[in-house]
Amino acid sequence: MKLCICNEIFGQFPLERQFEAAEQIGFAALEISPFTLGASVREIGPEVRERIRTLSQLTGVEVAGIHWLLAKTEGYHMTHPDAEVRARTTAYLQDLVRFGVEIGGKIAVVGSPLQRDLLPGVTYAKAWERMKETIAAAASVEGAEGFTLCIEPLAPVTQNTFLFTVAEAVQMAQEIDLPNVGIIIDCYSSGKMEIDLPAAIRAARPWLRHVHLNDHNGLAPGCGETDFAPILRTLTEMGYQDYASIEVFDFSMDPVTHAMTGLRTVREALAEG
């Protein structure tokens, strides 16, 4: 598997420094949150997109893809009862996919709990169908055939009220039935929802396209109590070859120290396997 780091850990570092830090620490790839580059993906102009591609080439650090797709945006919602809101959301997600493809990414994480939560009067079944339609439309963008949208199950602790478990994410991916739609397993969320996370990972193997490595407390691996050895052993035994990306939600630590701690812990856990 390829070890990766989500770029928001680096805070206010300019893009050049983000890629350099990822290279120097030892990551194979950088995963980008669009909100770190602009209030809207449509504000991220061609110069920035080209710079990302250039920096990736210069440092050898790949662009894994994009996540937090709808974070810090307004007016978008995948399961909204208003068809106009859903259409606007679909169009924006399609632009996000185009951005991900243009910068050389391979995946997009479809999480963003506040933009998919159950609104008053919306049933679980109706929200399910609406989210499926939105993801299918985003995945069908021309030129995105090799770019995978990964459905993310999220625990209630993330303010999520819809689509909680790995099994649900797999079911939705199966129902959408497109080759570039799969799932992501996030250790922070799924570690709280699954009784046996390695077993859930094994069961999801045909659809698993991305992994987020984060400790139970929202920090990087090694900064909490999560034992990553059985998780990484399971991925290794399955022959998982895609990205495993360190994502954090607590930015109080020095970013370089934080990222180094996470990578060292992951490598040690892999060695245990």
C-alpha positions as CSV (number, residue, x, y, z in Angstrom):
1,M,0.0,0.0,0.0
2,K,1.0,3.6,-0.5
3,L,1.3,5.8,2.6
4,C,-0.2,9.2,2.3
5,I,-0.9,12.4,4.3
6,C,-3.9,14.7,4.2
7,N,-2.7,18.2,3.5
8,E,-4.8,20.1,6.1
9,I,-2.4,18.9,8.8
10,F,0.1,21.3,7.4
11,G,-2.2,24.3,8.1
12,Q,-0.9,27.5,6.5
13,F,2.1,26.0,4.8
14,P,2.2,27.1,1.1
15,L,1.7,24.3,-1.4
16,E,5.4,24.1,-2.1
17,R,6.2,23.5,1.6
18,Q,3.4,20.9,1.9
19,F,4.8,18.8,-0.9
20,E,8.4,19.2,0.4
21,A,7.3,18.2,3.9
22,A,5.5,15.1,2.6
23,E,8.6,14.2,0.6
24,Q,11.1,14.8,3.5
25,I,9.0,12.9,6.1
26,G,8.7,10.0,3.7
27,F,5.1,9.9,2.4
28,A,4.3,8.6,-1.1
29,A,1.4,10.9,-1.7
30,L,-0.5,14.0,-0.6
31,E,-4.3,14.0,-0.2
32,I,-5.8,17.5,-0.7
33,S,-8.8,19.2,0.9
34,P,-10.1,21.7,-1.7
35,F,-11.1,24.2,1.1
36,T,-7.4,24.6,1.9
37,L,-7.0,26.2,-1.5
38,G,-10.1,28.2,-1.9
39,A,-13.7,28.8,-0.6
40,S,-15.0,27.0,-3.7
41,V,-13.3,24.6,-6.0
42,R,-14.4,26.9,-8.8
43,E,-12.0,29.5,-7.3
44,I,-9.0,27.2,-7.7
45,G,-7.7,28.5,-11.0
46,P,-5.6,26.8,-13.7
47,E,-2.3,28.3,-12.3
48,V,-2.8,26.5,-8.9
49,R,-3.9,23.3,-10.6
50,E,-0.8,23.3,-12.8
51,R,1.4,24.1,-9.8
52,I,0.0,21.1,-8.0
53,R,0.9,18.9,-10.9
54,T,4.4,20.4,-11.2
55,L,5.1,20.1,-7.5
56,S,4.1,16.4,-7.6
57,Q,6.5,15.8,-10.5
58,L,9.3,17.8,-8.8
59,T,9.0,16.0,-5.4
60,G,7.9,12.6,-6.6
61,V,5.0,12.9,-4.1
62,E,1.8,11.7,-5.9
63,V,-1.6,13.4,-5.5
64,A,-3.7,10.7,-4.0
65,G,-6.9,12.6,-4.5
66,I,-9.3,14.9,-2.6
67,H,-11.5,14.8,0.5
68,W,-13.7,17.1,2.6
69,L,-15.4,17.8,-0.7
70,L,-18.2,20.0,0.7
71,A,-16.6,21.3,3.8
72,K,-16.8,25.1,4.4
73,T,-19.2,25.5,1.4
74,E,-22.8,26.8,1.5
75,G,-25.9,25.8,-0.3
76,Y,-25.1,22.2,-1.1
77,H,-26.7,19.1,0.2
78,M,-26.9,15.6,-1.3
79,T,-30.2,14.4,0.3
80,H,-32.1,17.7,0.4
81,P,-35.8,17.6,-0.4
82,D,-35.5,20.5,-2.8
83,A,-34.5,19.2,-6.3
84,E,-32.8,22.5,-7.2
85,V,-30.5,22.1,-4.2
86,R,-29.6,18.6,-5.2
87,A,-29.0,19.6,-8.8
88,R,-26.7,22.4,-7.6
89,T,-24.9,19.9,-5.3
90,T,-24.5,17.4,-8.2
91,A,-23.0,20.1,-10.5
92,Y,-20.6,21.1,-7.8
93,L,-19.5,17.6,-7.1
94,Q,-18.9,17.1,-10.8
95,D,-16.6,20.1,-10.8
96,L,-14.8,18.6,-7.8
97,V,-14.3,15.4,-9.8
98,R,-12.9,17.4,-12.7
99,F,-10.6,19.2,-10.3
100,G,-9.4,15.9,-8.8
101,V,-8.7,14.4,-12.2
102,E,-6.9,17.6,-13.4
103,I,-4.5,17.6,-10.5
104,G,-3.6,14.0,-11.1
105,G,-5.7,12.4,-8.2
106,K,-7.1,8.9,-8.2
107,I,-9.9,9.2,-5.6
108,A,-12.4,11.5,-4.0
109,V,-13.8,10.7,-0.5
110,V,-17.5,11.3,-0.3
111,G,-18.0,12.1,3.4
112,S,-19.1,15.7,4.4
113,P,-21.7,14.6,7.0
114,L,-23.3,18.0,7.3
115,Q,-24.1,18.0,3.6
116,R,-25.8,14.6,3.6
117,D,-27.6,14.4,7.0
118,L,-31.2,13.6,7.3
119,L,-33.3,16.8,7.1
120,P,-36.8,17.1,8.6
121,G,-39.4,15.1,6.6
122,V,-36.8,13.1,4.7
123,T,-36.8,9.4,5.3
124,Y,-33.7,7.2,5.4
125,A,-34.9,5.4,2.2
126,K,-35.4,8.6,0.3
127,A,-32.1,10.0,1.4
128,W,-30.4,6.8,0.3
129,E,-31.8,7.1,-3.2
130,R,-30.9,10.7,-3.5
131,M,-27.3,10.2,-2.4
132,K,-27.0,7.3,-4.8
133,E,-28.2,9.5,-7.7
134,T,-25.8,12.3,-6.8
135,I,-22.7,10.0,-6.5
136,A,-23.6,8.2,-9.8
137,A,-23.9,11.5,-11.6
138,A,-20.6,12.7,-10.2
139,A,-18.8,9.5,-11.1
140,S,-20.1,9.7,-14.7
141,V,-18.2,12.9,-15.5
142,E,-16.5,12.5,-18.9
143,G,-12.8,11.7,-18.3
144,A,-13.3,10.4,-14.8
145,E,-13.4,6.7,-15.7
146,G,-10.2,6.1,-13.8
147,F,-11.1,8.4,-10.8
148,T,-12.9,6.6,-8.0
149,L,-15.5,8.1,-5.7
150,C,-15.3,6.5,-2.3
151,I,-18.4,6.4,-0.1
152,E,-17.4,7.1,3.5
153,P,-19.4,5.6,6.5
154,L,-19.2,8.0,9.4
155,A,-19.9,7.6,13.1
156,P,-22.4,9.9,14.9
157,V,-19.5,11.6,16.7
158,T,-18.8,13.4,13.3
159,Q,-22.3,14.9,13.5
160,N,-23.4,12.4,10.9
161,T,-27.0,11.2,10.9
162,F,-27.0,9.0,7.8
163,L,-24.9,6.0,6.5
164,F,-22.9,4.8,9.5
165,T,-21.4,1.4,8.8
166,V,-19.0,-0.2,6.4
167,A,-21.8,-2.6,5.3
168,E,-24.0,0.3,4.4
169,A,-21.3,1.9,2.3
170,V,-20.7,-1.4,0.5
171,Q,-24.4,-1.8,-0.2
172,M,-24.6,1.7,-1.7
173,A,-21.6,1.1,-3.9
174,Q,-23.1,-2.2,-5.0
175,E,-26.4,-0.6,-5.9
176,I,-24.7,2.3,-7.8
177,D,-22.8,-0.4,-9.7
178,L,-20.2,1.7,-11.5
179,P,-16.5,0.6,-11.8
180,N,-15.3,3.9,-10.4
181,V,-17.5,3.9,-7.2
182,G,-16.1,2.2,-4.1
183,I,-15.8,2.8,-0.4
184,I,-13.3,4.3,2.1
185,I,-12.8,3.0,5.6
186,D,-11.9,5.7,8.1
187,C,-10.3,4.2,11.3
188,Y,-11.6,7.0,13.5
189,S,-15.3,6.5,12.5
190,S,-15.3,2.8,11.7
191,G,-13.3,2.1,14.8
192,K,-16.3,3.5,16.8
193,M,-19.0,1.7,14.7
194,E,-17.6,-1.7,13.9
195,I,-17.3,-4.4,16.6
196,D,-14.4,-6.0,14.7
197,L,-12.8,-3.5,12.3
198,P,-10.4,-6.0,10.7
199,A,-13.3,-8.3,9.9
200,A,-15.2,-5.3,8.4
201,I,-12.2,-4.5,6.3
202,R,-12.0,-8.1,5.0
203,A,-15.7,-8.2,4.2
204,A,-15.4,-4.9,2.2
205,R,-12.3,-5.9,0.2
206,P,-13.9,-6.0,-3.3
207,W,-15.1,-2.4,-2.9
208,L,-12.3,-0.9,-0.7
209,R,-10.5,1.8,-2.6
210,H,-9.1,4.1,0.1
211,V,-8.2,4.1,3.9
212,H,-7.9,6.9,6.4
213,L,-5.6,6.1,9.3
214,N,-6.4,8.1,12.4
215,D,-6.4,7.4,16.1
216,H,-9.5,7.1,18.3
217,N,-9.0,10.7,19.5
218,G,-8.7,12.3,16.1
219,L,-4.9,12.6,16.2
220,A,-2.5,10.7,14.0
221,P,-1.6,7.0,14.7
222,G,0.6,6.8,17.7
223,C,-1.0,9.7,19.5
224,G,-3.8,7.6,21.1
225,E,-4.7,4.1,22.0
226,T,-5.7,2.5,18.7
227,D,-3.7,-0.6,17.8
228,F,-3.0,-0.3,14.1
229,A,-1.1,-3.6,13.8
230,P,-4.2,-5.8,13.2
231,I,-5.7,-3.2,10.8
232,L,-2.6,-3.0,8.7
233,R,-1.9,-6.7,8.9
234,T,-5.4,-7.3,7.5
235,L,-4.8,-4.8,4.6
236,T,-1.4,-6.5,3.9
237,E,-2.9,-10.0,3.9
238,M,-5.6,-8.9,1.5
239,G,-3.0,-7.5,-0.9
240,Y,-4.3,-4.0,-0.6
241,Q,-2.3,-1.8,-2.9
242,D,-4.1,1.5,-2.8
243,Y,-3.6,4.6,-0.6
244,A,-3.6,4.5,3.2
245,S,-3.7,8.2,4.3
246,I,-3.1,9.7,7.7
247,E,-6.0,12.2,8.4
248,V,-6.3,14.2,11.7
249,F,-8.9,16.4,13.2
250,D,-6.9,17.9,16.0
251,F,-4.3,20.4,14.8
252,S,-2.8,21.4,18.2
253,M,0.5,19.6,17.6
254,D,3.4,20.8,15.5
255,P,2.4,19.6,12.0
256,V,5.7,18.1,11.0
257,T,6.1,16.3,14.4
258,H,2.5,15.1,14.2
259,A,3.0,13.7,10.6
260,M,6.3,12.1,11.6
261,T,4.7,10.4,14.6
262,G,1.9,9.0,12.5
263,L,4.2,7.7,9.8
264,R,6.6,6.1,12.2
265,T,3.7,4.4,14.0
266,V,2.2,3.0,10.8
267,R,5.6,1.7,9.6
268,E,6.2,0.0,13.0
269,A,2.7,-1.5,12.8
270,L,3.4,-2.8,9.3
271,A,6.7,-4.3,10.5
272,E,4.8,-6.2,13.3
273,G,2.8,-7.9,10.6
